[in-house]
C-alpha cells in the first residue's frame, strides 16, 4: 500500500508542473512593452497576450504587439514590435549634430560648430520622455567667436572701426603722409583654440624709410632713375653686354633703409682663342681673350667660297664658348673648258686641278697642252688661254725621228713623216725609258715640220722612273 500511495502523489506533482501538459510559464518581460494587467503563473497552449508599448515607444505597424504560447511551452513574438519614438533633427544654426545609431528615444547625439563659432552649452543631448512624447533634453547653440579690439598703431589710423570684432572681420591700417607702412596692412580676427578669438598678426609700424639710389657697375636700372626710394620699392638690373649677373636681379628697399637682398654684381665673361675654320682666315682680329658678345668674321682663302647667303661668323657666348660657323668654305670651280675638234682630259675643274688637251685625228694643237684652275681677284679661272685644234697640212713633212742610245722607235727608216705622225720609243732589255714615250710631228713653218721635244732617254738601273 505504501508503494502505491507514493506513485499516486508523484503523478499528481508531475501534472502540476508547467509545460508537462504543454502550458507556458509567465509571459516574457520587454524593455519596450508590458503585458496588460496582472499575469498568471501559467498559460495553456495557444494563449495570445497583447502587450502595450511603454512610454517613449510606439508600435511597429508591420508587427503584432503580442506573444503566443507554443506547444513546446515557449512564447513566440515578433522581435521589437515596439520601437522608440523619434525626437527628430535638432536645430543648431551654424553647427552640426552627429549620431551613431538613430534619433529615437534613448539615443545620444553630439554637437559641433562651424569654423569661427564656439559651442555654448553641453556638447551632447539625449532623447528623453516628456509627458507622452519625447524631446531632446538640452540643445546648445553656436555663437560667433569674438576678438578683442585690434592693436593700435602709432602715426597711423584704422580704415574701419567696429563696436564689436568677430571672427572673419578684417581691419586695415594706413600711415600718415610721408611714412611707410612696415608689415601687413590688413589683419583679421581668427581663432587659436576654437574658443577664443585672436588677431592674425600684430599691428604694422609707420616709419620714415629711405634707401639710397642703388649703384651696380656695368649694369643699368630698369625701373627708374630716382635718387631716393621708400619702403617696398623695387629696382631691377640688367648687365651690360658681355657681363653676367651674379646675385638677385631685383632688390627691395627694406625697413632698415637697406636693399634686400644685397646688390648684385655684373662680372665680365671671356672666350679664349677663336676656332679655326678650314680654308678660312680671320679678318682683322687677333688675340686669345674676347668678351662675351664679341662677333668675329672670317673670309675664305683664295680659291674657296661659301654657299650663297651664308655668313662666316662666330660669337662668344656667356658660357665662354664660341658658336659654330654657319657655313663652310668650299673649292670654287673654273668654267668647264671646251676646244672644237679636241678633247679635254680631267676629272674635275675645281680650284687647284690641272687638265690636259689633245686634238682629234688630222688636227694639231695650237697653244698650251695643259691648264690649271687658279685663284684670281674675282674668283677662279684657267691660268692660260685655252688652246685650239687646227687641221693638219698634208704637205708638211718631218725628217727621220732622232735615235736614242740603248733604244729604238717604231718609225720606218729612210722615209719622211707627214704632219701629225706619232712615233713611240722603247728601250733595250735592262734599260728604262725616261721622258714621254711618244713624240709627234709638228708644223714649224708652212712647209717644214719638226718633232716635238724633248726626246726620251734609255737609262740603266732599276731605280729609273718610266714616264709616258
C-alpha atoms as one frame of an Amber mdcrd trajectory, in Angstrom:
protein
   0.000   0.000   0.000   2.888   2.388   0.773   4.347   1.995  -2.747   1.012
   2.730  -4.445   0.454   5.830  -2.373   3.898   7.188  -3.371   3.242   6.673
  -7.077  -0.097   8.478  -6.784   1.496  11.536  -5.183   4.325  11.603  -7.842
   1.816  11.586 -10.695  -0.120  14.480  -9.149   3.068  16.518  -8.745   4.149
  15.968 -12.346   0.757  17.068 -13.635   1.024  20.274 -11.642   4.421  21.267
 -13.261   4.224  23.894 -16.114   4.894  22.505 -19.554   4.221  18.998 -18.615
   0.874  19.217 -20.350   2.044  21.995 -22.825   1.375  25.018 -20.591   3.608
  28.159 -20.809   5.108  29.982 -17.808   4.622  33.695 -17.103   4.878  35.821
 -20.267   8.246  37.465 -21.136   9.216  40.975 -19.998  10.345  43.570 -22.566
  12.088  46.917 -22.066   9.839  48.483 -24.704   6.431  46.859 -23.794   4.405
  45.421 -20.885   1.511  42.942 -20.622  -1.996  44.311 -19.964  -2.504  43.905
 -16.235  -1.506  41.137 -13.759  -0.163  37.887 -15.201  -0.771  34.243 -14.288
   1.860  31.694 -13.390   0.990  29.506 -16.412  -0.996  29.664 -19.619  -2.386
  26.920 -21.874  -1.056  26.326 -25.380  -2.498  28.778 -27.901  -2.911  31.623
 -25.448  -2.317  35.041 -27.110  -1.453  38.004 -24.895  -1.488  41.542 -26.322
   1.126  43.962 -24.993   1.063  47.736 -24.836   4.125  49.871 -25.621   5.856
  51.534 -22.697   6.116  55.355 -22.549   8.593  56.631 -25.150   7.808  53.770
 -27.546   5.265  53.245 -30.287   4.074  50.151 -32.123   5.681  48.953 -35.322
   2.909  48.873 -37.930   4.403  45.805 -39.565   4.485  43.701 -36.394   1.909
  42.308 -33.926   2.233  43.581 -30.329   1.523  40.141 -28.842   3.031  36.831
 -27.658   1.667  33.294 -28.304   2.064  30.153 -26.141   3.512  27.330 -28.257
   3.205  23.533 -27.700   6.847  23.432 -26.580   5.927  25.668 -23.630   7.651
  28.779 -25.045   6.305  32.177 -26.001   6.640  33.388 -29.607   6.576  37.026
 -30.751   7.815  39.419 -33.438  11.089  40.991 -32.308  10.978  44.653 -31.304
   7.277  45.135 -32.062   7.542  48.471 -30.211  10.145  50.983 -31.371  11.420
  54.183 -29.765   9.701  57.406 -30.717  11.901  59.823 -32.735  12.996  63.171
 -31.327  13.669  64.400 -34.884  16.596  66.500 -36.061  17.573  69.232 -33.643
  18.097  72.754 -34.972  21.524  74.276 -34.301  22.300  77.265 -36.568  25.971
  77.459 -37.641  26.534  73.978 -36.245  26.068  70.269 -36.886  24.976  67.209
 -34.920  26.331  63.665 -35.172  24.811  60.326 -34.127  25.932  56.721 -34.268
  22.592  54.807 -34.469  19.339  56.808 -34.715  17.387  59.724 -33.273  14.924
  57.601 -31.272  14.069  57.536 -27.586  17.204  56.959 -25.515  19.641  57.956
 -28.292  22.525  60.365 -27.608  23.883  62.848 -30.173  26.963  65.113 -30.258
  27.177  68.736 -31.413  29.935  70.729 -33.160  30.086  74.274 -34.519  31.272
  75.568 -37.870  34.644  77.305 -38.124  34.561  80.654 -36.376  31.841  79.639
 -33.923  32.012  78.127 -30.454  29.569  75.864 -28.625  27.562  77.285 -25.730
  26.010  74.516 -23.617  26.542  70.779 -23.312  28.215  69.094 -26.313  25.699
  66.179 -26.110  21.925  65.719 -25.848  19.702  62.688 -25.128  16.254  61.887
 -26.465  14.127  61.694 -23.257  10.467  61.262 -22.281   8.420  64.417 -21.774
   4.844  63.551 -20.869   3.646  61.191 -23.554   6.172  62.423 -26.111   9.972
  62.505 -26.449  12.256  65.538 -26.698  15.975  66.384 -26.612  16.901  67.140
 -23.054  19.171  70.130 -23.938  20.272  71.615 -27.258  23.279  74.002 -27.200
  23.814  76.858 -29.635  26.786  78.178 -31.645  27.900  81.764 -31.170  30.436
  83.561 -33.342  33.883  83.863 -31.757  34.739  87.455 -30.729  38.112  89.233
 -30.783  39.419  91.995 -28.572  39.718  95.434 -30.258  42.622  95.438 -32.785
  46.035  96.653 -31.610  46.646 100.389 -32.125  49.242 101.911 -34.468  51.393
 104.972 -33.898  51.411 107.652 -36.591  48.666 105.796 -38.424  44.949 105.039
 -38.489  42.489 102.168 -38.906  40.372 102.240 -42.038  37.307 100.825 -40.255
  36.290 100.711 -36.611  33.561  98.385 -35.303  31.908  98.313 -31.922  32.388
  94.540 -31.905  35.010  92.463 -33.683  34.104  88.880 -34.531  35.601  86.000
 -36.459  36.406  86.910 -40.081  36.282  90.684 -39.599  39.312  92.467 -41.123
  40.813  95.847 -40.329  43.229  97.831 -42.491  45.927 100.225 -41.294  47.354
 103.267 -43.067  50.152 105.691 -42.203  50.417 109.428 -42.141  51.766 111.093
 -45.267  55.497 110.614 -45.768  55.699 107.453 -43.658  55.966 103.871 -44.887
  53.826 101.048 -43.531  56.026  98.168 -42.343  54.260  94.825 -42.037  50.831
  93.591 -43.127  48.428  96.436 -43.822  45.416  94.204 -43.108  44.842  91.775
 -40.232  41.717  89.726 -39.491  40.027  88.155 -36.498  40.760  84.433 -36.344
  40.907  81.796 -33.580  43.598  79.820 -31.847  41.714  77.052 -29.983  38.177
  77.039 -31.462  37.072  79.030 -28.414  38.856  82.364 -28.252  39.463  84.973
 -30.928  42.898  86.283 -31.825  44.169  88.702 -34.481  46.097  87.158 -37.383
  49.124  89.339 -36.681  50.426  92.374 -34.854  49.731  95.906 -35.973  52.194
  97.175 -38.614  54.531 100.116 -37.992  54.667 103.544 -39.571  58.299 104.517
 -40.215  60.286 107.014 -42.251  62.199 104.638 -44.605  64.588 105.924 -47.297
  67.035 103.890 -49.369  69.799 105.472 -51.440  69.948 105.001 -55.193  71.478
 101.549 -55.831  74.613 101.548 -57.987  75.805  98.391 -59.763  78.868  98.658
 -62.002  78.373  97.547 -65.614  74.570  97.441 -65.131  71.598  99.673 -65.827
  68.496 100.312 -63.704  65.408  99.006 -65.488  62.802 100.757 -63.306  63.541
 104.412 -62.649  66.273 106.964 -62.126  65.156 108.301 -58.732  67.808 109.390
 -56.272  65.919 108.029 -53.266  63.453 105.200 -52.669  60.874 104.405 -49.979
  59.958 101.146 -48.254  58.864  98.346 -50.558  60.007  99.973 -53.810  61.830
  97.589 -56.131  64.695  98.062 -58.569  65.751  95.587 -61.261  69.090  95.486
 -63.076  70.340  94.410 -66.491  74.028  93.762 -67.095  75.916  95.378 -69.950
  76.743  93.170 -72.949  79.484  90.687 -72.158  78.699  90.641 -68.433  76.826
  88.063 -66.350  74.599  88.798 -63.349  75.740  87.351 -60.033  73.060  87.643
 -57.337  69.436  88.775 -57.388  68.181  90.688 -60.418  65.608  92.583 -58.314
  66.165  94.187 -54.879  63.683  95.827 -52.482  64.031  98.811 -50.145  63.704
  97.300 -46.648  62.580  98.733 -43.311  66.181  99.213 -42.136  66.913 101.605
 -45.059  68.962  98.995 -46.944  68.379  96.973 -50.105  67.385  93.326 -49.704
  68.796  91.030 -50.848  72.277  92.524 -51.287  73.029  94.339 -54.536  74.214
  92.002 -57.324  77.336  92.354 -59.462  77.871  92.205 -63.216  81.012  90.222
 -63.966  82.651  90.110 -67.415  82.759  86.827 -69.339  85.539  85.962 -71.804
  86.199  83.399 -74.526  89.628  82.085 -75.457  91.176  81.926 -78.930  88.604
  81.805 -81.737  88.050  78.480 -83.517  89.799  77.513 -86.753  87.611  77.175
 -89.846  89.101  75.047 -92.649  90.232  77.065 -95.686  89.245  80.352 -93.980
  91.100  83.269 -92.405  90.059  85.562 -89.525  89.511  89.179 -90.578  91.213
  91.891 -88.578  91.118  90.311 -85.073  93.920  88.798 -83.076  94.382  87.634
 -79.522  93.297  84.890 -77.174  90.731  86.712 -74.993  87.412  88.106 -76.235
  84.470  89.433 -74.197  81.123  87.650 -74.407  79.023  89.039 -77.237  82.036
  89.651 -79.478  81.409  88.680 -83.107  84.321  87.670 -85.342  84.155  87.376
 -89.127  86.159  85.069 -91.383  86.790  85.105 -95.126  87.521  82.140 -97.336
  91.041  81.704 -98.656  91.624  82.399-102.386  90.015  79.687-104.485  87.300
  78.967-101.890  83.825  80.404-101.260  80.754  79.928 -99.043  77.248  78.925
-100.004  75.049  81.805-101.086  73.564  83.724 -98.128  75.741  82.045 -95.503
  77.965  84.013 -93.126  81.357  83.042 -91.791  80.806  84.493 -88.315  81.261
  83.206 -84.754  80.065  84.745 -81.468  81.496  84.497 -77.948  78.730  83.191
 -75.663  78.138  83.864 -71.967  79.318  80.345 -71.112  82.769  81.211 -72.552
  82.306  79.104 -75.703  82.215  80.110 -79.365  79.288  79.426 -81.647  79.931
  77.263 -84.703  80.235  78.959 -88.063  77.061  78.574 -90.107  78.950  77.999
 -93.359  81.956  76.140 -94.744  84.495  77.212 -97.341  84.284  75.007-100.430
  86.523  74.967-103.522  85.435  77.188-106.384  85.129  75.696-109.853  86.509
  77.062-113.099  84.300  77.237-116.151  84.328  73.906-117.997  86.860  74.292
-120.876  85.937  73.218-124.405  88.032  73.155-127.615  86.488  72.397-131.012
  87.938  69.258-132.652  89.764  68.439-129.435  89.491  66.605-126.120  89.784
  67.944-122.534  91.289  65.398-120.157  90.463  65.862-116.438  88.161  64.533
-113.688  87.057  67.943-112.339  87.517  71.656-112.818  87.853  72.667-109.134
  90.413  75.131-107.851  93.935  73.623-107.965  93.224  70.923-110.565  95.022
  70.636-113.934  93.523  69.481-117.236  95.326  68.498-120.462  94.274  68.952
-124.070  94.639  66.806-127.227  93.267  67.080-130.740  91.289  64.733-132.912
  92.938  62.926-135.848  94.177  65.218-138.627  94.236  68.171-136.171  97.156
  69.592-134.317  97.242  71.525-131.011  97.967  75.234-131.104  98.782  76.646
-127.651  99.379  75.109-124.218  98.756  71.406-123.806  97.555  71.905-120.176
  95.789  74.464-117.967  95.431  74.858-114.184  92.445  76.324-112.270  93.973
  79.176-110.210  92.661  81.934-107.919  92.280  85.486-109.185  90.817  88.593
-107.544  87.334  87.951-108.898  87.308  84.208-108.176  88.992  81.428-110.180
  89.962  80.975-113.823  92.327  78.949-116.036  95.943  80.109-115.867  96.482
  80.090-119.650  94.483  80.908-122.707  92.759  77.770-123.943  94.496  76.184
-126.994  92.881  75.376-130.333  92.967  72.400-132.691  93.815  73.261-136.312
  93.579  70.935-139.280  96.994  69.457-140.259  98.575  70.282-143.633  99.203
  67.185-145.706 102.303  68.650-147.487 104.282  69.343-144.324 106.752  66.540
-143.558 109.163  65.683-140.741 112.516  64.018-141.226 113.555  60.753-139.648
 112.898  60.998-135.840 116.033  61.207-133.676 117.629  57.992-132.435 118.301
  57.281-128.755 121.045  55.253-127.131 120.066  51.778-125.914 116.647  52.097
-127.508 114.656  52.233-130.760 111.491  53.851-132.169 108.873  52.317-134.409
 109.253  54.800-137.279 110.226  53.357-140.700 113.839  54.256-141.512 114.663
  56.432-144.521 111.148  57.867-145.028 109.513  61.241-144.390 106.724  61.576
-141.822 103.584  63.658-142.520 102.357  66.293-140.096 100.731  64.742-137.012
 102.641  61.459-137.242 103.492  59.858-133.875 106.401  57.519-133.188 106.853
  55.526-129.995 110.203  54.728-128.343 111.174  51.626-126.393 114.365  50.623
-124.543 116.569  47.578-124.796 116.437  44.999-122.047 117.911  46.289-118.797
 117.122  49.909-119.579 114.223  52.113-118.563 112.575  54.870-120.570 112.765
  58.349-119.019 110.510  61.026-120.553 107.496  60.919-122.885 107.255  57.600
-124.693 105.879  59.240-127.887 106.810  62.294-129.969 104.732  63.969-132.676
 105.453  65.642-135.971 104.543  69.313-135.612 104.494  72.164-138.134 107.349
  74.591-137.623 106.791  76.616-140.800 104.271  76.416-143.592 106.359  73.788
-145.441 108.586  72.212-142.776 107.800  70.016-139.816 109.709  69.246-136.587
 109.450  66.600-133.901 108.121  67.554-130.507 110.776  67.715-127.809 112.347
  66.566-125.621 113.245  63.129-126.908 113.112  60.402-124.205 116.225  58.554
-122.913 117.008  54.960-122.018 118.863  54.662-118.751 120.167  51.645-116.946
 119.250  50.741-113.308 116.107  49.551-111.589 115.506  52.877-109.824 114.862
  54.859-113.026 111.346  56.285-113.444 109.339  55.456-116.550 107.188  58.327
-117.851 104.746  58.374-120.725
